Amino acid sequence: MNLNKNRVTTWTISILTLVITSCAGIKNAQLTSQLDKSNCNQQVARTYTKDELPNPIHTLDLDTLLTNRFSSQSLNAANAVELLDLLTEYVNLKKDFNVSPTLEKRIEIVELSQRINQRINISSLEVSAVASEMDCEEERADQIATYLKGKEDDAETKLTVGAIVVGAAGAITSGILLANGVNGNAHELIGLGAGLTEATLGILILMNKRKVTFYHPRNALKDIWTAPDTSTIFPSSVWYYLTYENPNTKEKSLRQQLLDKWLGFGQIADTKEKNKEKIYDLFFGEGGKYSADQLTNRANMHDQIEAHINLMKQDLKLLALELEKLNNE
């Protein structure tokens, strides 16, 4: 009987050892390289001063020729990419041409239109470049989150199978001992051991959450959260577009709308959370230990920034269409 008990105990410990060993730490050289650095930014850091940012459009005295021919969205986009002066020159030249048309004026109008469209195209490419960095950072975080989640699922499967095997083995062994009329409390001890083992495996399943140290010294989320006067990540045109807020309307800036969504949907802990400072340091600092869920959340936040940045391209497109309409008149 003691021999049987020893065998069962040894066998149970072996199962636990095998399962726990299978949940060992992550050792993947390629993964480590992704955790340490990012190659999402292929450009130099942005360097501009607060004075170099466009002035808020509601503070400008715009020519009525502009406000009558272009929408507020187009004019704000034009202000972001510093096109208002060229647009003003264009509409005045167009008006002058309609009064007294000449070949020289017509050529000047065409050249000016080309300059404006070239600036729009370059600005659109700049927006796409920033959006591509946000998309790259999103994919970087999401890829590691998927890898971690896969490891967690694999470990959970092994722990679950281990719990089933231990439970079944304990029940069968106890049944055999009872069927053979073995005296004593051996079957009870075996049942107790199997139950404790199952409970241990169950706890391990609940605690099966992996974390990795994920670095992001270049952190776009930080700029959105802290709202510095200038950004080293977003160019002046994009930063103006994200932070612009008209006090004459109730509409918030795109940056503030992002913050409201992050807080409102629980992506970032609100002021009532006890661990809010740790969460803030994690997401808006230079890196830290992330779980798979936190990395997925980080990826989603970059995706939301990308979506808001791309709204600028819609306004630039509208500007180009309104310019073309005016040019065809």
N, C-alpha and C positions, 0 to 999 in steps of 0.2 A: 504494500500500500504506500509506504514511504517512497518507494522507487517511482511509482506512478505519479505521486504528488510532485516529486522532484522533476520528473520529465515534463509534466504540465507547466510547472513554474518556469523551467528553462525554456520551454517552447514559447510561452507567452512573452517572456523577456526578449527572446529572439525576434518575435514579430514586432514588438515595440521598437527595438533597436533598428530593425530593417526599415520600418515606416518612417521613424524620425530621421534616420540617416538620409532617406530619400528626399527629405525636406531641407537638405543642406543649403547653405548660402549660395548666392548666384556668383558664378565665376565664368565670365564671358568677356573676352578681350574686346570684341567689337562693341559690346554694350558699354563697357567702361569708357571707351573713347567717345561714345555719344553722351555719356553723363558728364564728362569733364569739360567739354568745349562744344561750341556750335559753329558751323560754317554757313549759317543762314545769312549773315551780313557780308556782302562782298564790296561794300563801299566804305569810305572813310567816315569818321564820326562827324556829325553835323556841327558846324561852328557858326553861330550867328548870335547877335545881341538882341535884347528886347526892342531896341530902337529900330532894328532892321525888320521887325515883324510889320505886316501891313496894319495900318490904322483901322479900327473897327469901321465898317462901312456906314453905320448909322451916324457917325461923327463927321462924315464927309459931306461937303456941299456939292452934290452931283448935278451935272448939266441936265436940264429937263429933256434935252434931246435923247439922252441915255435912258432916263427913267421911262420915257414914253415908248421907247423901241425895244427895251430889254426887260426881262422879268427880274424880280428881286433875287431869285436863286442864281441867275446868270451873272448878275452884277456882283453878287457876293463872291462867286467863283472867280470872276475876273479880278476882283480886288485881291483875292488870295494869291493869284499868280501874277499880280502887278501888271494888269492889262488895262486898267481904267484910263490911263492917259492916252494910250494908243486908240482905244475905243472912242474916246471923246474926239480925238483928232479925226478919226475915221468918219463919224457921223456928221461932223461939221464940214468936212471935205465933201461928203456925199450931198449935203444940203446945198453947198456952194455949186457943186457940179450940176445939180438939178436946175439951179437958177441960170447959170451960164456955163453950159457944157463945152469943154475943150479936150483935145486929145491928151494934152499934158496932164490935165486933172484926172482923166480916165486912167492913164498909166499909173499915176500916183495912187489912185484908189486901189488898183489891182495889186500894186506892190505892198501897200499898207495892209490889205486883206491877207496877203500871203504871210506877212510878218506876224499878224495876229494869229492866223491858223497854225503857223509853225510854233508859236509860243504855247498854244493850246495843246498841240500834239506832244511837245516836250514835257509839258506839265502833266499830261495824261500818262506818259511813260514813267514819270517820277512817282506818281500815285501808284502805278502798277508795281514799281520796284519796291515801294514800302509795303504794299499789300502782299507781295510775294515773300517778303521776310516774315511777316506775320503768319502766312500760310506755312512756311518752312518750320517756324517755331512750333506751330500747332502740330504738324506731322511728327516733329522730333519728340514732343511730349507724349503724343498719342501712341507712337510706336513703342516707346518704352513701357507705357501703361499696359498695352496689349501683351507685351512680353511678360511683365510681372503678373498680370491676370492669368495668363496661361500657366505660369509656374504655380500660382495659387490653386488653380483648378486641378492641376495634375497632383499636387500634394493632397488636396481634399479627397480626390478619388482614391488615392492609396490609403489614406486614413480611414475612409469609409469602408473600403474592402477589408482593411485590417480589423475594424470593429466587427464586421459581419463574420469574419473567419473566427475571431476569438469567441464571439458569442455562440456560434455554431459548435465549435470545438468543445467549449465548456459544457454545453447542453448534452452533446453526444457522450462525452466522457462520464459525466454524472449519470446519464442514463445507463451506460454500460455497467458502471459500478453498482447501481441499484439492481439491475437485472441479474447480476452475478451474486447478489446477496452479500456484498462486501459490508462488513460491519463497521461501525465508527462513523465519524463525520467527514470522511474524505470527500464525498460528493458535495457536501455543503461548502467545504473549503474551496473546492474547485469552482463551484458556482460563484462564490464570493470573489475569488481571484479573477474569474472571467468578467464579472460585473465591474470590478474596479478597473480592469484593463479597458473595457468598453467606455467607461466614464472618462478615463484618461484620454483615450482617443477622441472622444466627443469634445473634450475641452481643447485638445489640439486643433480640432476642426474649427472651433470658434475663434481660436487665437491665430489662425492661419492667415495672417496679414503681413505681407512682405513690404519692405521699404528700401529705397535706394537713395543715395546722395546725388541729387541732380543740381548741376550748377548753371546759373544764368546771369553772369555779371552784366551783360547787356540786356536790360529788362524793360521791355515796352510797357508792361503792366504797371511798373513803378511810376512811369511818367503820367500815365492815365490817372493813377491813384493820387499822386502828390501834386500834380498840376504845376510844375515849375514854370518860370517865365519863358524859358526856351527849352528845347529838347535836343539831345544829342542823337536821338533815334529818328524823330520825325522832322522832315524839312520844314522850313518856315511856312510855306504855303499850306501844307497839310496840318501843321500844328495850329495855325490860325483857323483853318476850317473846322478842326475838332473842338477848339476852345471858344469859338465865337458865340456870343450870346447877346441878343438884342434886348435891351432893358424895356423897350416899348412894347414887347410882346411877352406872352407867358411861356413861350417855348424855351426849353433849356438847351444848353449847348450839347453837342453830341457826346463830349467827354462826360458831362454830368448825367446824361441819359444812360451811358454805360455803367457808371457807378450805381445808379438807382437800380438797374437790372441786376447787377452783381449782388447787391445787398438785398433787394426785394425777393430774389429767387434763391437766396441762401448760398450763393457761390462763394461769398466771403462772409465770415462771421460778423454779426452785427454787434452793437455796443454792449449787449447783454451777455455775450459769450465770455466765459471766464478765460478761455485760452485765445482771445482775440489777438493779443500782441504776438503770440507765437505764429498764428495764421498770417498776420500781416507781414512779419519778418520772413516767413517762408515764401509767400507769393510775391512780395514786393522787395525782397532783399536780393542777395547774390546767389542764393541756393540753400539747400537743406535736404533733410530726409523726407521724401515723398512716398506716399502709398500710391497704388494703382488708381484709386478713385481721385486722389488729389491731382495726379498727373493728367487724368482725363478732364478734370475741371479746368486745369491750366490751359489745356489744349482748346477747350471750348471758349475760354476767355479770349485767347488769341484769335479764334475764328470770329468772335463778335467784333473785335477791333477791326479786323480785316473787312468785315461787312460794312462797318460805318465809314471806313476810309474810302471804300469803293463808291459810296454815295457821291463823293466829289466828282467822280468820272461822269455820273449822270448829269450833274450840273454843268460840267465842261461840255458835254455833248449838247445840252440844251443851248448853251452859249454859241456853239458852232452852228447849230441849226438856225438860231435867230439871226446870226451874222450872215449866213447864206441867204436867208429870206430877204434881208435888207439889201444885200449885194445884188440880188436879182431884180430889185425894183427899179 
